[in-house]
Amino acid sequence: MKKYARILATIVFIIGCGLAANAEMKNDVIVNLPFNFVVSGTTLPAGTYTVSHSTGNGSGLLKLTNRDKGSGVFVLPMVSESASFDNPHMSFQRVGEERFLSEIRTASVTYYIPASHSKIMEATAKSHESASATAGGSGSE
């Protein structure tokens, strides 16, 4: 009889661990991005990314991990917990040819990502330079 009780306890423990892991992963977002983007002052390459809590408790830093390369970056977002979305996603602010991560929505939380003002200014200047070069290069030889 003790053997069956141990087996039952083991099965209940395994199921409990699976439910806890599933509950913790509900706020993770997996997204395939076909373009490079800037976050936390770093340009990340196109690829499949997982967004997860670095602490596992739903607050504080987020970690963006490139699933293909295993590299990642930490982000300190502003949090709005009053969200409720069926379709988690990421939003970007586009400046010229560069995209800056601006928002991550999970099933229950919206994270606002502050963009580096200096990086946005650099991208704006670069965009104006390339537009001027294109306009200036269309004249006759």
PyMOL commands that place a pseudoatom at each C-alpha (Angstrom):
pseudoatom trace, name=CA, resn=MET, resi=1, chain=A, elem=C, hetatm=0, pos=[0.000, 0.000, 0.000]
pseudoatom trace, name=CA, resn=LYS, resi=2, chain=A, elem=C, hetatm=0, pos=[2.862, 2.406, 0.793]
pseudoatom trace, name=CA, resn=LYS, resi=3, chain=A, elem=C, hetatm=0, pos=[4.248, 1.754, -2.699]
pseudoatom trace, name=CA, resn=TYR, resi=4, chain=A, elem=C, hetatm=0, pos=[1.015, 2.999, -4.294]
pseudoatom trace, name=CA, resn=ALA, resi=5, chain=A, elem=C, hetatm=0, pos=[0.918, 6.029, -2.012]
pseudoatom trace, name=CA, resn=ARG, resi=6, chain=A, elem=C, hetatm=0, pos=[4.473, 6.964, -3.078]
pseudoatom trace, name=CA, resn=ILE, resi=7, chain=A, elem=C, hetatm=0, pos=[3.625, 6.555, -6.760]
pseudoatom trace, name=CA, resn=LEU, resi=8, chain=A, elem=C, hetatm=0, pos=[0.485, 8.666, -6.329]
pseudoatom trace, name=CA, resn=ALA, resi=9, chain=A, elem=C, hetatm=0, pos=[2.413, 11.345, -4.432]
pseudoatom trace, name=CA, resn=THR, resi=10, chain=A, elem=C, hetatm=0, pos=[5.070, 11.396, -7.178]
pseudoatom trace, name=CA, resn=ILE, resi=11, chain=A, elem=C, hetatm=0, pos=[2.448, 11.765, -9.910]
pseudoatom trace, name=CA, resn=VAL, resi=12, chain=A, elem=C, hetatm=0, pos=[0.699, 14.604, -8.024]
pseudoatom trace, name=CA, resn=PHE, resi=13, chain=A, elem=C, hetatm=0, pos=[4.072, 16.342, -7.515]
pseudoatom trace, name=CA, resn=ILE, resi=14, chain=A, elem=C, hetatm=0, pos=[4.969, 16.088, -11.217]
pseudoatom trace, name=CA, resn=ILE, resi=15, chain=A, elem=C, hetatm=0, pos=[1.567, 17.403, -12.289]
pseudoatom trace, name=CA, resn=GLY, resi=16, chain=A, elem=C, hetatm=0, pos=[1.860, 20.252, -9.770]
pseudoatom trace, name=CA, resn=CYS, resi=17, chain=A, elem=C, hetatm=0, pos=[5.304, 21.204, -11.116]
pseudoatom trace, name=CA, resn=GLY, resi=18, chain=A, elem=C, hetatm=0, pos=[3.948, 21.180, -14.663]
pseudoatom trace, name=CA, resn=LEU, resi=19, chain=A, elem=C, hetatm=0, pos=[1.052, 23.460, -13.725]
pseudoatom trace, name=CA, resn=ALA, resi=20, chain=A, elem=C, hetatm=0, pos=[3.373, 25.858, -11.902]
pseudoatom trace, name=CA, resn=ALA, resi=21, chain=A, elem=C, hetatm=0, pos=[5.751, 25.985, -14.870]
pseudoatom trace, name=CA, resn=ASN, resi=22, chain=A, elem=C, hetatm=0, pos=[2.835, 26.592, -17.234]
pseudoatom trace, name=CA, resn=ALA, resi=23, chain=A, elem=C, hetatm=0, pos=[1.480, 29.419, -15.049]
pseudoatom trace, name=CA, resn=GLU, resi=24, chain=A, elem=C, hetatm=0, pos=[4.908, 31.080, -14.912]
pseudoatom trace, name=CA, resn=MET, resi=25, chain=A, elem=C, hetatm=0, pos=[5.350, 30.875, -18.705]
pseudoatom trace, name=CA, resn=LYS, resi=26, chain=A, elem=C, hetatm=0, pos=[2.010, 32.520, -19.574]
pseudoatom trace, name=CA, resn=ASN, resi=27, chain=A, elem=C, hetatm=0, pos=[3.592, 35.971, -19.615]
pseudoatom trace, name=CA, resn=ASP, resi=28, chain=A, elem=C, hetatm=0, pos=[6.484, 34.876, -21.854]
pseudoatom trace, name=CA, resn=VAL, resi=29, chain=A, elem=C, hetatm=0, pos=[6.281, 36.057, -25.447]
pseudoatom trace, name=CA, resn=ILE, resi=30, chain=A, elem=C, hetatm=0, pos=[7.918, 34.288, -28.376]
pseudoatom trace, name=CA, resn=VAL, resi=31, chain=A, elem=C, hetatm=0, pos=[8.126, 36.347, -31.540]
pseudoatom trace, name=CA, resn=ASN, resi=32, chain=A, elem=C, hetatm=0, pos=[9.854, 35.972, -34.912]
pseudoatom trace, name=CA, resn=LEU, resi=33, chain=A, elem=C, hetatm=0, pos=[11.207, 39.326, -36.080]
pseudoatom trace, name=CA, resn=PRO, resi=34, chain=A, elem=C, hetatm=0, pos=[12.284, 39.618, -39.737]
pseudoatom trace, name=CA, resn=PHE, resi=35, chain=A, elem=C, hetatm=0, pos=[14.285, 42.809, -39.112]
pseudoatom trace, name=CA, resn=ASN, resi=36, chain=A, elem=C, hetatm=0, pos=[17.055, 44.196, -36.903]
pseudoatom trace, name=CA, resn=PHE, resi=37, chain=A, elem=C, hetatm=0, pos=[15.883, 46.346, -33.990]
pseudoatom trace, name=CA, resn=VAL, resi=38, chain=A, elem=C, hetatm=0, pos=[17.285, 48.501, -31.204]
pseudoatom trace, name=CA, resn=VAL, resi=39, chain=A, elem=C, hetatm=0, pos=[16.616, 47.942, -27.502]
pseudoatom trace, name=CA, resn=SER, resi=40, chain=A, elem=C, hetatm=0, pos=[18.565, 49.166, -24.470]
pseudoatom trace, name=CA, resn=GLY, resi=41, chain=A, elem=C, hetatm=0, pos=[20.983, 50.953, -26.801]
pseudoatom trace, name=CA, resn=THR, resi=42, chain=A, elem=C, hetatm=0, pos=[21.901, 47.696, -28.565]
pseudoatom trace, name=CA, resn=THR, resi=43, chain=A, elem=C, hetatm=0, pos=[21.035, 46.684, -32.122]
pseudoatom trace, name=CA, resn=LEU, resi=44, chain=A, elem=C, hetatm=0, pos=[19.824, 43.089, -32.209]
pseudoatom trace, name=CA, resn=PRO, resi=45, chain=A, elem=C, hetatm=0, pos=[19.645, 40.973, -35.358]
pseudoatom trace, name=CA, resn=ALA, resi=46, chain=A, elem=C, hetatm=0, pos=[16.517, 39.563, -36.951]
pseudoatom trace, name=CA, resn=GLY, resi=47, chain=A, elem=C, hetatm=0, pos=[15.468, 36.220, -35.492]
pseudoatom trace, name=CA, resn=THR, resi=48, chain=A, elem=C, hetatm=0, pos=[13.195, 34.445, -33.047]
pseudoatom trace, name=CA, resn=TYR, resi=49, chain=A, elem=C, hetatm=0, pos=[13.160, 35.989, -29.570]
pseudoatom trace, name=CA, resn=THR, resi=50, chain=A, elem=C, hetatm=0, pos=[11.773, 34.940, -26.216]
pseudoatom trace, name=CA, resn=VAL, resi=51, chain=A, elem=C, hetatm=0, pos=[10.785, 37.670, -23.784]
pseudoatom trace, name=CA, resn=SER, resi=52, chain=A, elem=C, hetatm=0, pos=[10.792, 36.462, -20.193]
pseudoatom trace, name=CA, resn=HIS, resi=53, chain=A, elem=C, hetatm=0, pos=[11.078, 37.765, -16.658]
pseudoatom trace, name=CA, resn=SER, resi=54, chain=A, elem=C, hetatm=0, pos=[14.667, 37.654, -15.491]
pseudoatom trace, name=CA, resn=THR, resi=55, chain=A, elem=C, hetatm=0, pos=[13.587, 37.110, -11.883]
pseudoatom trace, name=CA, resn=GLY, resi=56, chain=A, elem=C, hetatm=0, pos=[10.712, 34.725, -12.543]
pseudoatom trace, name=CA, resn=ASN, resi=57, chain=A, elem=C, hetatm=0, pos=[8.339, 36.751, -10.350]
pseudoatom trace, name=CA, resn=GLY, resi=58, chain=A, elem=C, hetatm=0, pos=[6.831, 39.034, -12.992]
pseudoatom trace, name=CA, resn=SER, resi=59, chain=A, elem=C, hetatm=0, pos=[8.497, 42.264, -11.947]
pseudoatom trace, name=CA, resn=GLY, resi=60, chain=A, elem=C, hetatm=0, pos=[11.736, 44.032, -12.651]
pseudoatom trace, name=CA, resn=LEU, resi=61, chain=A, elem=C, hetatm=0, pos=[13.957, 43.241, -15.585]
pseudoatom trace, name=CA, resn=LEU, resi=62, chain=A, elem=C, hetatm=0, pos=[12.857, 41.512, -18.759]
pseudoatom trace, name=CA, resn=LYS, resi=63, chain=A, elem=C, hetatm=0, pos=[15.240, 39.390, -20.777]
pseudoatom trace, name=CA, resn=LEU, resi=64, chain=A, elem=C, hetatm=0, pos=[15.085, 39.228, -24.578]
pseudoatom trace, name=CA, resn=THR, resi=65, chain=A, elem=C, hetatm=0, pos=[16.852, 36.093, -25.772]
pseudoatom trace, name=CA, resn=ASN, resi=66, chain=A, elem=C, hetatm=0, pos=[17.665, 35.273, -29.391]
pseudoatom trace, name=CA, resn=ARG, resi=67, chain=A, elem=C, hetatm=0, pos=[16.599, 31.616, -29.604]
pseudoatom trace, name=CA, resn=ASP, resi=68, chain=A, elem=C, hetatm=0, pos=[18.916, 30.894, -32.547]
pseudoatom trace, name=CA, resn=LYS, resi=69, chain=A, elem=C, hetatm=0, pos=[22.090, 32.361, -31.050]
pseudoatom trace, name=CA, resn=GLY, resi=70, chain=A, elem=C, hetatm=0, pos=[21.346, 32.162, -27.335]
pseudoatom trace, name=CA, resn=SER, resi=71, chain=A, elem=C, hetatm=0, pos=[22.430, 35.778, -26.862]
pseudoatom trace, name=CA, resn=GLY, resi=72, chain=A, elem=C, hetatm=0, pos=[20.251, 38.213, -24.983]
pseudoatom trace, name=CA, resn=VAL, resi=73, chain=A, elem=C, hetatm=0, pos=[19.801, 41.645, -23.513]
pseudoatom trace, name=CA, resn=PHE, resi=74, chain=A, elem=C, hetatm=0, pos=[18.115, 42.877, -20.346]
pseudoatom trace, name=CA, resn=VAL, resi=75, chain=A, elem=C, hetatm=0, pos=[15.455, 45.602, -20.443]
pseudoatom trace, name=CA, resn=LEU, resi=76, chain=A, elem=C, hetatm=0, pos=[14.052, 47.661, -17.574]
pseudoatom trace, name=CA, resn=PRO, resi=77, chain=A, elem=C, hetatm=0, pos=[10.498, 48.524, -18.696]
pseudoatom trace, name=CA, resn=MET, resi=78, chain=A, elem=C, hetatm=0, pos=[7.705, 50.639, -17.275]
pseudoatom trace, name=CA, resn=VAL, resi=79, chain=A, elem=C, hetatm=0, pos=[4.837, 48.292, -16.398]
pseudoatom trace, name=CA, resn=SER, resi=80, chain=A, elem=C, hetatm=0, pos=[1.079, 48.628, -16.822]
pseudoatom trace, name=CA, resn=GLU, resi=81, chain=A, elem=C, hetatm=0, pos=[-0.645, 45.653, -15.205]
pseudoatom trace, name=CA, resn=SER, resi=82, chain=A, elem=C, hetatm=0, pos=[-4.177, 46.585, -16.215]
pseudoatom trace, name=CA, resn=ALA, resi=83, chain=A, elem=C, hetatm=0, pos=[-3.852, 45.081, -19.677]
pseudoatom trace, name=CA, resn=SER, resi=84, chain=A, elem=C, hetatm=0, pos=[-5.750, 42.068, -20.974]
pseudoatom trace, name=CA, resn=PHE, resi=85, chain=A, elem=C, hetatm=0, pos=[-4.910, 40.930, -24.497]
pseudoatom trace, name=CA, resn=ASP, resi=86, chain=A, elem=C, hetatm=0, pos=[-5.606, 37.720, -26.378]
pseudoatom trace, name=CA, resn=ASN, resi=87, chain=A, elem=C, hetatm=0, pos=[-2.737, 38.285, -28.797]
pseudoatom trace, name=CA, resn=PRO, resi=88, chain=A, elem=C, hetatm=0, pos=[0.620, 39.099, -27.150]
pseudoatom trace, name=CA, resn=HIS, resi=89, chain=A, elem=C, hetatm=0, pos=[2.910, 41.128, -29.398]
pseudoatom trace, name=CA, resn=MET, resi=90, chain=A, elem=C, hetatm=0, pos=[5.732, 43.655, -29.643]
pseudoatom trace, name=CA, resn=SER, resi=91, chain=A, elem=C, hetatm=0, pos=[5.502, 47.197, -31.045]
pseudoatom trace, name=CA, resn=PHE, resi=92, chain=A, elem=C, hetatm=0, pos=[8.274, 49.307, -32.536]
pseudoatom trace, name=CA, resn=GLN, resi=93, chain=A, elem=C, hetatm=0, pos=[8.964, 52.985, -33.188]
pseudoatom trace, name=CA, resn=ARG, resi=94, chain=A, elem=C, hetatm=0, pos=[10.477, 53.441, -36.644]
pseudoatom trace, name=CA, resn=VAL, resi=95, chain=A, elem=C, hetatm=0, pos=[13.001, 56.210, -37.259]
pseudoatom trace, name=CA, resn=GLY, resi=96, chain=A, elem=C, hetatm=0, pos=[14.413, 56.130, -40.786]
pseudoatom trace, name=CA, resn=GLU, resi=97, chain=A, elem=C, hetatm=0, pos=[15.479, 52.533, -41.388]
pseudoatom trace, name=CA, resn=GLU, resi=98, chain=A, elem=C, hetatm=0, pos=[15.871, 51.680, -37.691]
pseudoatom trace, name=CA, resn=ARG, resi=99, chain=A, elem=C, hetatm=0, pos=[13.208, 50.182, -35.443]
pseudoatom trace, name=CA, resn=PHE, resi=100, chain=A, elem=C, hetatm=0, pos=[13.213, 50.780, -31.690]
pseudoatom trace, name=CA, resn=LEU, resi=101, chain=A, elem=C, hetatm=0, pos=[11.355, 48.351, -29.435]
pseudoatom trace, name=CA, resn=SER, resi=102, chain=A, elem=C, hetatm=0, pos=[8.697, 50.438, -27.681]
pseudoatom trace, name=CA, resn=GLU, resi=103, chain=A, elem=C, hetatm=0, pos=[6.149, 48.024, -26.210]
pseudoatom trace, name=CA, resn=ILE, resi=104, chain=A, elem=C, hetatm=0, pos=[5.697, 44.375, -25.266]
pseudoatom trace, name=CA, resn=ARG, resi=105, chain=A, elem=C, hetatm=0, pos=[2.178, 43.103, -24.575]
pseudoatom trace, name=CA, resn=THR, resi=106, chain=A, elem=C, hetatm=0, pos=[1.606, 39.800, -22.819]
pseudoatom trace, name=CA, resn=ALA, resi=107, chain=A, elem=C, hetatm=0, pos=[-1.699, 38.212, -21.849]
pseudoatom trace, name=CA, resn=SER, resi=108, chain=A, elem=C, hetatm=0, pos=[-1.875, 40.263, -18.645]
pseudoatom trace, name=CA, resn=VAL, resi=109, chain=A, elem=C, hetatm=0, pos=[0.785, 42.999, -18.698]
pseudoatom trace, name=CA, resn=THR, resi=110, chain=A, elem=C, hetatm=0, pos=[1.933, 45.765, -21.034]
pseudoatom trace, name=CA, resn=TYR, resi=111, chain=A, elem=C, hetatm=0, pos=[5.593, 46.756, -20.809]
pseudoatom trace, name=CA, resn=TYR, resi=112, chain=A, elem=C, hetatm=0, pos=[6.673, 50.138, -22.170]
pseudoatom trace, name=CA, resn=ILE, resi=113, chain=A, elem=C, hetatm=0, pos=[10.314, 50.222, -23.245]
pseudoatom trace, name=CA, resn=PRO, resi=114, chain=A, elem=C, hetatm=0, pos=[12.032, 53.605, -23.026]
pseudoatom trace, name=CA, resn=ALA, resi=115, chain=A, elem=C, hetatm=0, pos=[14.168, 54.296, -26.085]
pseudoatom trace, name=CA, resn=SER, resi=116, chain=A, elem=C, hetatm=0, pos=[17.589, 55.869, -25.825]
pseudoatom trace, name=CA, resn=HIS, resi=117, chain=A, elem=C, hetatm=0, pos=[17.176, 59.525, -26.834]
pseudoatom trace, name=CA, resn=SER, resi=118, chain=A, elem=C, hetatm=0, pos=[20.734, 59.640, -28.224]
pseudoatom trace, name=CA, resn=LYS, resi=119, chain=A, elem=C, hetatm=0, pos=[20.119, 56.539, -30.395]
pseudoatom trace, name=CA, resn=ILE, resi=120, chain=A, elem=C, hetatm=0, pos=[16.919, 58.058, -31.770]
pseudoatom trace, name=CA, resn=MET, resi=121, chain=A, elem=C, hetatm=0, pos=[18.751, 61.296, -32.549]
pseudoatom trace, name=CA, resn=GLU, resi=122, chain=A, elem=C, hetatm=0, pos=[21.508, 59.321, -34.322]
pseudoatom trace, name=CA, resn=ALA, resi=123, chain=A, elem=C, hetatm=0, pos=[18.923, 57.424, -36.372]
pseudoatom trace, name=CA, resn=THR, resi=124, chain=A, elem=C, hetatm=0, pos=[17.133, 60.674, -37.247]
pseudoatom trace, name=CA, resn=ALA, resi=125, chain=A, elem=C, hetatm=0, pos=[20.388, 62.304, -38.357]
pseudoatom trace, name=CA, resn=LYS, resi=126, chain=A, elem=C, hetatm=0, pos=[21.332, 59.208, -40.375]
pseudoatom trace, name=CA, resn=SER, resi=127, chain=A, elem=C, hetatm=0, pos=[17.889, 59.210, -42.007]
pseudoatom trace, name=CA, resn=HIS, resi=128, chain=A, elem=C, hetatm=0, pos=[18.220, 62.896, -42.954]
pseudoatom trace, name=CA, resn=GLU, resi=129, chain=A, elem=C, hetatm=0, pos=[21.747, 62.329, -44.315]
pseudoatom trace, name=CA, resn=SER, resi=130, chain=A, elem=C, hetatm=0, pos=[20.645, 59.429, -46.506]
pseudoatom trace, name=CA, resn=ALA, resi=131, chain=A, elem=C, hetatm=0, pos=[17.614, 61.407, -47.741]
pseudoatom trace, name=CA, resn=SER, resi=132, chain=A, elem=C, hetatm=0, pos=[19.863, 64.379, -48.581]
pseudoatom trace, name=CA, resn=ALA, resi=133, chain=A, elem=C, hetatm=0, pos=[22.367, 62.132, -50.357]
pseudoatom trace, name=CA, resn=THR, resi=134, chain=A, elem=C, hetatm=0, pos=[19.579, 60.532, -52.394]
pseudoatom trace, name=CA, resn=ALA, resi=135, chain=A, elem=C, hetatm=0, pos=[18.077, 63.902, -53.311]
pseudoatom trace, name=CA, resn=GLY, resi=136, chain=A, elem=C, hetatm=0, pos=[21.504, 65.397, -54.071]
pseudoatom trace, name=CA, resn=GLY, resi=137, chain=A, elem=C, hetatm=0, pos=[22.589, 62.412, -56.127]
pseudoatom trace, name=CA, resn=SER, resi=138, chain=A, elem=C, hetatm=0, pos=[19.694, 62.656, -58.569]
pseudoatom trace, name=CA, resn=GLY, resi=139, chain=A, elem=C, hetatm=0, pos=[21.098, 65.672, -60.437]
pseudoatom trace, name=CA, resn=SER, resi=140, chain=A, elem=C, hetatm=0, pos=[22.927, 65.585, -63.788]
pseudoatom trace, name=CA, resn=GLU, resi=141, chain=A, elem=C, hetatm=0, pos=[26.594, 64.682, -64.128]
for i in range(1, 141): cmd.bond("trace and resi %d" % i, "trace and resi %d" % (i + 1))
show_as sticks, trace
zoom trace
